[in-house]
Amino acid sequence: MTELFLILFAALVLTELIKGLSANGTPPVLQRFSWQMDLAHFMWSSIVPLRIIFVLGLSAIFFDMLAEERMAVIPGGVALGLAWGFIYWLFNRYWVGRFKFLPITQKRFEGAAGNEVGMKEQVLGISHGGEQKAFPVNMLYYHHQIADEVGGHPIWPTYCGLCNSGRIYDRLVDGRALEFTLVGAINYNATFRDQTTGSWWRQEVGDAIKGPLKGRALEDLPFEQMSLESWLAKYPDSLVLQYDPLFRKQYDIRTALLNYEISLPGWHMQASPPLVVGVEVGDVARAYDWNQLVKHRLVQDEVAGTPLLAVTDDTGDSAFVYDRTVDGTALDFEMTGDGMKDKGTGSGWDVFGRCTKGKLKGKSLKQLQSYKQYVRAWVTFHPDASFYVF
């Protein structure tokens, strides 16, 4: 009986540990397995009844013991109880998404004149409903999400540090604006739980992977990632989310991580993977090596029959991907000292895809949604992706 009691108690401790590690601290070797999501959802959804079953079983065994057997299991029971208590605290009150990355406490937007965010900081910018807003990436990196509205419509800007990728979604589902809580990191991607239905959502693709809304997907909203300096040059009337004073230290750390000024310590203990700029044209996914793209400044390509132009700004902070077709003709571009020009007409273009002088002045290239992120995240969610060869 004593051995059965201690084995059952150890099983309770192991179950609590598996539940915690399944979404908050899974070793990298396990992150690549698709069943990690199944395990995590099962453990997080079932942990309360599992605890009850274990406690009832332990109680039944304990009270069925002889007095001397009860005394014999007390030392081991105390040790296992302390271990369970520590693991419970660690993965429910400390090393868990909603406590590791606290939600923003105040949202204050300012125009360019009142802005205090550094101009070199990367932002996710959105223009919707006649309004433009910019969300600093270092803020999103820490909080992982900042629910907001633009043009009177509810939006969900998100960012995953493990993927190094940002997204902005429409958070209106069946007429309800969903609110989300961070669960943790599963399959190298931030996973959230909506407070309305309890469904689990993946940040990278915005789909409900578990729960009542499984199979549903949030609508992608077009956004751009670039330096704040470039964003305000393109949208001078944009509002910029200002830093929450409570988290300035956390934002500074994320800026250093994004600039590779420090290495991220932690359970994964891995070097930062290469960055790519990814784009989807129809059902075809294409990626461009970030370092090579910055080096070449301008790359012309064709994907799924669509002529593409990938270009970076002169500081190497921002990248843009365009359909280089204008009035039915695929233009041939080259970089010049003050921007770009198309060889056919000699017209001058800026990196925002706008023709500023020459025969085509006033024309604009169609910008395609692109994503700057780690290559491992891009290939995880785009396993058939192709890569441009420089």
C-alpha positions as CSV (number, residue, x, y, z in Angstrom):
1,M,0.0,0.0,0.0
2,T,2.8,2.4,0.8
3,E,4.5,1.8,-2.5
4,L,1.2,2.3,-4.4
5,F,0.5,5.5,-2.5
6,L,3.9,7.0,-3.3
7,I,3.7,5.8,-7.0
8,L,0.3,7.5,-7.3
9,F,1.5,10.7,-5.7
10,A,4.6,10.7,-8.0
11,A,2.2,10.3,-11.0
12,L,0.3,13.4,-9.8
13,V,3.5,15.4,-9.7
14,L,4.5,14.1,-13.1
15,T,1.1,14.9,-14.6
16,E,1.3,18.5,-13.2
17,L,4.8,18.8,-14.7
18,I,3.7,17.5,-18.1
19,K,0.8,20.0,-18.1
20,G,3.1,22.9,-17.4
21,L,5.8,21.9,-19.9
22,S,3.3,21.2,-22.7
23,A,2.8,24.9,-23.3
24,N,5.4,26.7,-21.3
25,G,8.8,25.4,-21.6
26,T,8.7,22.4,-24.0
27,P,12.2,21.5,-25.0
28,P,13.0,22.5,-28.7
29,V,13.3,18.9,-29.8
30,L,9.6,18.4,-29.0
31,Q,8.3,21.7,-30.4
32,R,8.4,20.4,-34.0
33,F,5.9,17.6,-33.3
34,S,2.3,18.4,-34.2
35,W,1.0,16.3,-31.3
36,Q,2.4,18.9,-28.9
37,M,-0.8,20.9,-29.5
38,D,-2.9,17.8,-28.8
39,L,-1.0,17.1,-25.6
40,A,-1.1,20.7,-24.4
41,H,-4.9,21.1,-25.0
42,F,-5.7,17.8,-23.4
43,M,-3.6,18.5,-20.3
44,W,-4.8,22.1,-19.8
45,S,-8.5,21.1,-20.4
46,S,-8.3,18.0,-18.2
47,I,-6.0,19.0,-15.4
48,V,-8.7,19.8,-12.8
49,P,-10.5,16.4,-13.1
50,L,-7.2,14.6,-13.2
51,R,-6.2,16.3,-9.9
52,I,-9.5,15.3,-8.4
53,I,-9.0,11.7,-9.5
54,F,-5.5,11.6,-8.1
55,V,-6.5,13.2,-4.7
56,L,-9.5,10.8,-4.3
57,G,-7.3,7.9,-5.1
58,L,-4.6,9.0,-2.6
59,S,-7.2,9.6,0.0
60,A,-8.7,6.2,-0.4
61,I,-5.4,4.5,-0.2
62,F,-4.2,6.6,2.8
63,F,-7.3,5.9,4.9
64,D,-7.2,2.2,4.0
65,M,-3.7,1.9,5.4
66,L,-2.7,0.6,8.8
67,A,-1.5,3.3,11.3
68,E,2.2,2.3,10.9
69,E,1.9,2.4,7.1
70,R,0.5,5.9,7.3
71,M,3.4,7.0,9.4
72,A,5.8,5.4,6.9
73,V,4.5,7.4,3.9
74,I,4.4,10.8,5.6
75,P,8.1,11.8,4.8
76,G,7.7,10.8,1.2
77,G,4.3,12.3,1.0
78,V,5.5,15.6,2.3
79,A,8.4,15.7,-0.2
80,L,6.1,14.9,-3.1
81,G,3.6,17.4,-1.8
82,L,6.2,20.1,-1.8
83,A,7.3,19.1,-5.3
84,W,3.8,19.3,-6.5
85,G,3.2,22.7,-4.9
86,F,6.3,24.1,-6.4
87,I,5.4,22.8,-9.9
88,Y,1.8,24.1,-9.5
89,W,3.1,27.6,-8.5
90,L,5.7,27.7,-11.3
91,F,3.4,26.8,-14.1
92,N,0.2,28.5,-12.9
93,R,1.4,31.6,-11.1
94,Y,4.8,32.4,-12.6
95,W,6.1,30.6,-15.7
96,V,2.9,30.9,-17.6
97,G,1.9,33.2,-20.4
98,R,-0.6,35.5,-18.6
99,F,1.9,36.1,-15.8
100,K,5.2,36.1,-17.7
101,F,3.9,38.6,-20.3
102,L,1.4,40.9,-18.5
103,P,-1.2,42.8,-20.5
104,I,-0.8,46.5,-21.3
105,T,-2.3,48.7,-18.6
106,Q,-2.8,51.9,-20.6
107,K,-3.1,52.7,-24.3
108,R,-2.2,56.2,-25.3
109,F,-1.8,57.2,-29.0
110,E,0.0,60.3,-30.2
111,G,0.5,61.9,-33.6
112,A,4.0,62.5,-34.9
113,A,4.3,65.8,-33.0
114,G,3.7,64.2,-29.6
115,N,5.3,60.8,-30.3
116,E,8.0,59.6,-27.8
117,V,8.8,56.2,-29.5
118,G,12.2,56.0,-31.2
119,M,12.0,56.6,-34.9
120,K,14.2,53.6,-35.6
121,E,11.9,51.2,-33.7
122,Q,10.1,48.7,-35.9
123,V,6.3,49.0,-36.0
124,L,3.3,47.1,-37.3
125,G,1.3,49.7,-39.1
126,I,-2.3,49.5,-40.3
127,S,-4.4,51.8,-42.5
128,H,-8.1,50.9,-42.3
129,G,-11.3,52.8,-42.4
130,G,-9.6,56.1,-43.1
131,E,-7.4,55.9,-40.0
132,Q,-3.7,54.8,-39.5
133,K,-2.1,53.4,-36.4
134,A,1.3,52.1,-35.6
135,F,2.1,49.6,-32.9
136,P,5.8,49.3,-31.8
137,V,7.1,45.8,-32.3
138,N,9.0,45.9,-29.0
139,M,5.7,46.4,-27.2
140,L,4.0,43.6,-29.1
141,Y,7.0,41.4,-28.5
142,Y,6.5,41.6,-24.8
143,H,2.7,41.7,-24.5
144,H,2.3,39.3,-27.5
145,Q,-1.0,41.1,-28.3
146,I,-2.7,44.4,-27.9
147,A,-6.4,44.4,-28.8
148,D,-7.5,47.7,-30.3
149,E,-9.7,49.4,-32.9
150,V,-8.9,51.2,-36.1
151,G,-11.4,53.1,-38.2
152,G,-14.0,52.0,-35.6
153,H,-13.3,48.3,-36.3
154,P,-11.9,45.8,-33.7
155,I,-8.4,44.6,-34.6
156,W,-5.9,42.2,-33.0
157,P,-2.2,43.1,-33.5
158,T,0.0,40.2,-32.4
159,Y,3.6,39.2,-32.2
160,C,5.5,36.0,-31.5
161,G,9.1,36.2,-30.3
162,L,9.8,32.6,-31.1
163,C,8.7,33.2,-34.7
164,N,9.9,36.8,-34.8
165,S,6.7,37.5,-36.7
166,G,3.8,40.0,-36.4
167,R,0.3,39.8,-37.6
168,I,-2.9,41.9,-37.5
169,Y,-6.3,40.2,-37.5
170,D,-9.9,41.2,-37.5
171,R,-11.1,40.0,-34.1
172,L,-14.8,40.2,-35.0
173,V,-16.2,36.7,-35.1
174,D,-19.9,36.1,-35.6
175,G,-20.6,39.7,-34.5
176,R,-18.5,39.4,-31.3
177,A,-15.2,41.1,-30.8
178,L,-13.1,38.4,-29.2
179,E,-10.7,39.0,-26.3
180,F,-7.6,36.8,-25.9
181,T,-5.4,35.4,-23.2
182,L,-1.9,34.1,-23.9
183,V,-1.6,30.3,-23.2
184,G,2.0,29.8,-24.1
185,A,4.4,28.6,-26.8
186,I,3.3,25.5,-28.8
187,N,5.1,24.3,-32.0
188,Y,7.4,27.4,-31.9
189,N,4.4,29.7,-32.0
190,A,2.3,31.8,-29.5
191,T,-1.0,30.2,-28.7
192,F,-4.0,32.1,-27.3
193,R,-7.3,31.3,-25.7
194,D,-10.3,33.4,-26.5
195,Q,-12.3,34.4,-23.4
196,T,-15.7,33.9,-25.1
197,T,-15.6,30.3,-26.3
198,G,-12.4,29.0,-24.8
199,S,-11.0,28.1,-28.2
200,W,-7.3,28.0,-28.8
201,W,-5.8,30.1,-31.6
202,R,-2.4,30.1,-33.3
203,Q,-0.8,33.5,-33.8
204,E,1.0,32.7,-37.0
205,V,-2.0,31.8,-39.1
206,G,-4.9,33.1,-36.9
207,D,-6.8,29.8,-36.9
208,A,-8.7,28.1,-34.1
209,I,-6.9,24.8,-33.6
210,K,-8.8,23.5,-30.6
211,G,-12.2,24.2,-28.9
212,P,-15.7,25.1,-30.1
213,L,-14.5,27.3,-33.0
214,K,-12.0,24.8,-34.3
215,G,-11.5,25.2,-38.0
216,R,-12.5,28.9,-38.0
217,A,-9.9,31.5,-39.0
218,L,-9.6,35.2,-38.2
219,E,-9.5,37.4,-41.2
220,D,-6.1,38.8,-42.0
221,L,-6.0,42.6,-42.2
222,P,-3.3,44.2,-44.4
223,F,-0.5,45.7,-42.4
224,E,3.1,46.8,-42.9
225,Q,6.2,46.3,-40.8
226,M,8.8,48.9,-41.1
227,S,10.7,51.5,-39.0
228,L,8.5,54.2,-37.4
229,E,10.5,56.7,-39.4
230,S,9.5,55.1,-42.7
231,W,5.9,54.6,-41.5
232,L,5.4,58.3,-40.6
233,A,7.1,59.3,-43.9
234,K,4.4,57.2,-45.7
235,Y,1.5,58.1,-43.3
236,P,2.4,61.4,-41.6
237,D,-1.1,61.6,-40.0
238,S,-0.8,58.2,-38.3
239,L,-1.3,57.7,-34.6
240,V,1.5,55.9,-32.7
241,L,0.9,53.8,-29.6
242,Q,3.1,55.1,-26.8
243,Y,5.0,53.0,-24.3
244,D,3.2,51.9,-21.1
245,P,5.4,53.3,-18.3
246,L,5.1,50.1,-16.3
247,F,7.0,48.1,-18.9
248,R,9.7,50.3,-20.2
249,K,12.5,47.9,-19.0
250,Q,10.8,45.0,-20.8
251,Y,10.4,47.0,-24.0
252,D,14.1,48.0,-23.9
253,I,15.1,44.3,-23.5
254,R,12.9,43.4,-26.5
255,T,14.5,46.1,-28.6
256,A,18.0,44.7,-27.8
257,L,16.8,41.2,-28.8
258,L,15.4,42.4,-32.0
259,N,18.6,44.2,-32.8
260,Y,20.7,41.1,-31.8
261,E,22.5,43.2,-29.2
262,I,21.8,40.4,-26.6
263,S,21.0,36.7,-26.8
264,L,17.8,35.5,-25.3
265,P,18.5,33.2,-22.3
266,G,15.9,30.5,-21.4
267,W,14.8,27.0,-21.8
268,H,15.4,26.7,-25.5
269,M,19.1,27.8,-25.4
270,Q,19.3,28.2,-29.1
271,A,20.9,30.7,-31.5
272,S,18.7,33.1,-33.5
273,P,17.7,31.5,-36.8
274,P,18.1,33.4,-40.1
275,L,15.4,35.9,-41.1
276,V,13.4,35.9,-44.3
277,V,10.8,38.0,-45.9
278,G,7.9,35.8,-46.9
279,V,5.1,36.4,-49.3
280,E,2.2,34.3,-50.6
281,V,0.9,34.6,-54.2
282,G,-2.1,32.5,-54.6
283,D,-1.2,29.1,-53.2
284,V,2.6,29.6,-53.7
285,A,4.8,30.8,-50.8
286,R,8.1,32.5,-51.6
287,A,10.8,33.6,-49.2
288,Y,13.8,36.0,-49.5
289,D,16.8,35.8,-47.3
290,W,16.8,39.0,-45.2
291,N,20.5,39.6,-45.2
292,Q,20.8,39.0,-48.9
293,L,17.8,41.2,-49.7
294,V,19.3,44.1,-47.6
295,K,22.6,43.6,-49.5
296,H,21.1,43.7,-52.9
297,R,18.4,46.3,-52.0
298,L,16.3,45.3,-55.0
299,V,15.2,41.9,-56.3
300,Q,12.9,41.1,-59.3
301,D,11.1,37.8,-59.3
302,E,8.1,36.0,-60.7
303,V,5.8,33.8,-58.6
304,A,2.8,32.0,-59.8
305,G,2.8,34.1,-62.9
306,T,2.9,37.4,-61.0
307,P,6.0,39.7,-61.5
308,L,7.3,40.7,-58.1
309,L,9.6,43.4,-56.8
310,A,11.2,43.0,-53.4
311,V,13.0,46.1,-52.1
312,T,14.5,47.5,-48.9
313,D,14.9,51.1,-47.8
314,D,18.3,52.7,-47.7
315,T,18.9,52.0,-44.0
316,G,18.1,48.3,-44.3
317,D,15.3,48.6,-41.7
318,S,12.3,47.8,-43.8
319,A,11.3,45.6,-46.7
320,F,8.5,45.8,-49.2
321,V,7.1,43.4,-51.8
322,Y,5.1,44.7,-54.8
323,D,3.4,43.4,-57.9
324,R,5.5,45.3,-60.5
325,T,2.8,45.2,-63.1
326,V,1.5,48.7,-64.2
327,D,-1.3,49.1,-66.8
328,G,-0.8,45.5,-67.9
329,T,3.0,45.8,-68.3
330,A,5.6,44.2,-66.0
331,L,8.1,46.9,-65.3
332,D,11.8,46.3,-65.1
333,F,13.4,48.2,-62.1
334,E,16.9,49.2,-61.0
335,M,18.1,51.0,-58.0
336,T,19.5,54.5,-58.3
337,G,21.1,56.9,-55.9
338,D,17.8,58.5,-54.9
339,G,15.4,55.6,-55.2
340,M,14.4,53.3,-58.0
341,K,13.6,53.8,-61.7
342,D,11.9,51.6,-64.2
343,K,14.1,51.1,-67.3
344,G,11.2,51.3,-69.7
345,T,10.2,54.9,-69.1
346,G,13.0,56.1,-66.8
347,S,10.4,57.2,-64.3
348,G,11.5,57.6,-60.7
349,W,9.9,55.6,-57.8
350,D,10.3,55.6,-54.1
351,V,10.5,52.4,-51.9
352,F,6.8,52.9,-51.0
353,G,6.0,51.9,-54.6
354,R,4.9,55.4,-55.7
355,C,6.1,57.0,-58.9
356,T,7.3,60.4,-58.0
357,K,8.6,61.7,-61.4
358,G,8.6,60.9,-65.1
359,K,6.1,59.5,-67.5
360,L,4.3,57.3,-64.9
361,K,4.2,60.0,-62.1
362,G,1.2,59.4,-59.9
363,K,1.1,55.6,-60.5
364,S,1.5,53.2,-57.6
365,L,2.6,49.6,-57.5
366,K,0.3,47.1,-55.7
367,Q,1.8,46.2,-52.4
368,L,1.6,42.5,-51.4
369,Q,1.3,41.4,-47.8
370,S,4.8,40.3,-46.7
371,Y,6.1,39.0,-43.4
372,K,9.6,39.4,-41.9
373,Q,10.3,36.5,-39.6
374,Y,12.5,33.5,-38.7
375,V,12.9,31.0,-41.5
376,R,11.9,28.1,-39.1
377,A,8.5,29.7,-38.6
378,W,8.0,30.3,-42.3
379,V,8.7,26.7,-43.3
380,T,6.7,25.3,-40.3
381,F,3.6,27.0,-41.6
382,H,4.6,26.9,-45.3
383,P,6.2,23.5,-45.7
384,D,6.2,23.8,-49.5
385,A,7.7,27.2,-49.6
386,S,10.3,28.1,-52.3
387,F,13.3,30.3,-51.7
388,Y,14.7,32.9,-54.1
389,V,18.3,32.2,-55.1
390,F,20.4,35.3,-55.1
